[in-house]
Amino acid sequence: MPRSSLCPVLYPNRLYPIMLLWGLLSLTACQSSYRSSEVDLDELRDVMLVDPSILSRGSEDQALYRYVRPGITAGTYTRVIVEPVLICKADSLSEAQLRDLQALAHNAQVLLQEELAKVANLTNKPGPGTLRIRVAVVEAVEGSPARNFVSSVLPVGLGASLIGYAGTGEWKHTGSLTVQLAAFDAQSGDLVGAAVDRRVGGKSAEGFLDGWAGANDALRYWAKRLSYMVCKGITRQDCPKP
């Protein structure tokens, strides 16, 4: 039988599973980070900024665990102090790990100040109507660009990656970042709100080149999310939701 007569039958059958898998993958390919399904608060107990017992499970568009002090009046806080971003368990990190987390903490500081400056007045002096925000990087896992690429393109790797995603809700080799936040009344020191969240890297072009792409995208999301919450608390009407 001539080779050309095989093409219409055999090649599409071979390509169809690959195209189907790639089509499923492309549904989340535009997202370079997304909320994880879980974070273990018991493992974080020694480094928590607040008592974990006050935290409750957040909805899908909120942090995994959160707390908001009851009875806060909208418009109470119009100024914000952004403390230097902390690194949890820094003493137990290797020199390379500490260097990576310091870079992430620096990026977080810049992003928080940039986003919050859009909706509130930044200050370094406590006073009436001032919110003090404390953020800590708890854990960061670098993704593997090479393995991420292989598990996204090659049929066997892509199939295994999709099976893993279906079972855990997370892509392999894309990295993750866990942070916690606490907001205090800058004058009284009373806790106003707190959150613990973990985001994992998604399948994105950036993740094929940079193992920290997912982590930095998570920082951008959290900065925008916090800015949105502060904006709503100030009762502004032009709050851009991330």
N, C-alpha and C positions, 0 to 999 in steps of 0.2 A: 504493500500500500504506500503511495507517495506520502512523504512527510507532511506536505501541506494539508492533507486531508485529516491529519491528527490535530492540527492546531485549533480548529473551532471547538473541538470536544474536550481535549485533554487540558489545554492551557487554562481555559476559564475555570475548570474544576479545581485546578491547582491554585489558582489565584483567588478564588472566591472566599475560602476561609481566611486568607491573609487580608483581603479587602474588608471582610466582615469584622475581623479583630481590630484592624486599623480604624474602621468607622466607629467602633465602640470606644476605642482609645481617644479619638478626636473629640468625644463629648466632653472630656475633662482636660483636653490638651491646652486650652487657653488659660488654665488656672495653675499658677506656679506654687501656690500653697493653699491649704484648706484646713478646716478645723479637724483635729483628731477625734476619734470616738471616745477616748478615755485618757485620764491622767490619774496616777495613783497618789492620793493625798497622804496616805500613810508613809510612803517613801520620802515625802517632802516635809514631814512633820518637824524635823530638826532645823529646817531652813525657812520655815514659813514666816512671812511678815505679820500675819494675824493668826488668831486661833482658828484652825481649820473647821472646828465644830460649828462656827457661825455661817459657813459657806453652804449654799444650796445649789443644786444642779441648774444650769442655765438652759434656755431654749436654744434652738438651732442657730439663731443669729446672734447669740450672746456667748460669753466665755463659758467654758465647761463648768466652772464653779464660780459663784459670785455672791456678793453681799452688798446691799444698799441699806443704809440706816433709815429706819422708818421715820416719817414725819418731816423729811427735808422739804423746805419750801422752795419752789422754783424761783430762780433769780437771786438766791442767797449768795452764790459765789460768782464773782465776775473777774477775779484775778487768780493767777495760777503761779505757783512756785514749782519748778521741775528740778527735783534733786538729781545729783549724779547717779546714773544707772549702776546698780550693784551687780556683782557676780557672786552667786552662791557657791560654796564649797571651793573657793579659789585655792585654798591651801592643799587640796588633794589633787590638783590638776598638774599635768606636765607643763613644761615651758611652752611647748607648741600649742597645747590646748588652751592655756591661759592667754596666749597671744591671739588666738582665734576669737576667744570670748571677749577679750578686750576690744577687738575690732568691732564685734557685734554690739557691745555695750556703747561704744562711741557712735555707731550708726543709729542705735536706738535713741540716744540723747539728741542727736541732730534732728532726727525725724519727729520726735515728740515736740521739740521746741518749734520746728517749722509748722507743724499741723496745729498745735495749740495756739500759736500766735495768730492764726487766721480767725479764731473765734473768741479769744479772751486776751486780757492784758497780762503779759508775763512780767513777773517781778521777782526780786530776791529778798523782799522784806515782808515778814508776817504782819497781818493786820486784819481788820474786819473785812469779811467777804472774800477772803483769800483761801484757796485750796492748795494744800501741799501734796504733791504727787511723788510717790516713791515706786520705782520699778526695779525688778531684779531678774536677771537672766538665770534661770535655774539649771537648765540643761540644753546643750546644743549638740546635735549629731550631724556631721558633714555628710552630704550625699556623695555618691560615686558617679561622676559624669559618664565614665566609660561603661559601667554596668547599667546605668540608667538608659544609655543610648541602645545598648545591646538588647535590653529587655523591652525596648519600645519599638524596635525595627525588625529584628530577626524573628521569624515565625515562632520558633520554639520558645525563645525568651519572652516574646510578647504574650503568647498563650499562658505561660507560667505566671507572668506578671498580672494578667487579668484575673487568673484564678486566685492568686494571692489577694488582689484587691477586693474581689468578691467575698473572700472569707474574712478579711480584717478591716476593709474600708480604707486601706492605706497602700500606696505604691511602694515597692521596694527600691532601695538605693537612691532615694530622693532626699533623705535627711529630715530632721525635725528640730523644733525649737520650743522649749517650755519656758514661760515667763509668769511672773506674778506681779500684781500691782496692789498698792494700798493708797488711798486718798484720805488725808486728814484735814480737819479744820486747822489752818495755820496758826490761829490765835489760841484756841483752847486745847489743841492736840487731840480732840475727839475723832474717832474713826468715822469717816463718811461713807466709804465704799471700799470694796476689795474684789479681786478676781484672780483666778489661776486658769491659765489656758495653755493648750499645746496645739501647734499647727505643724503639719507635715508637708513636705514638698510635693508638688504635683508634676505631671508630665508637661514640661514646657521646653521651648528651645533654649532658654537661659540655663535650665538645669542640665542640658547636655554639655555645657561649657564650664559651668561654675558650680562646684559642690555646695556653695553657700547661697545659691540663688533662692532656694525655698525659704531659708532662714531670713534672709534680708527682705523677701517679699512678705513674710509673716510680720516682720517689724513694721513695714509700711502699713500693713492692714491694721495692726494694733494701734499705731499712732493715729490713723484716720478714724478708727472706731472710738478711741478715747476722745478725740477732738469732737466727734459727733455727739457723744454723750454729754460733754461739757457744754457744747453749743445748745443742746436741748435744755440743759439745766439752767442756762442763762435766759432761756425762753426766746432765743432768736428764731426767726422764721425761715432763714436761709441755710439751714444745716444740711450739708451734703452727706448722705448716708453712704458708707463704703460698700 
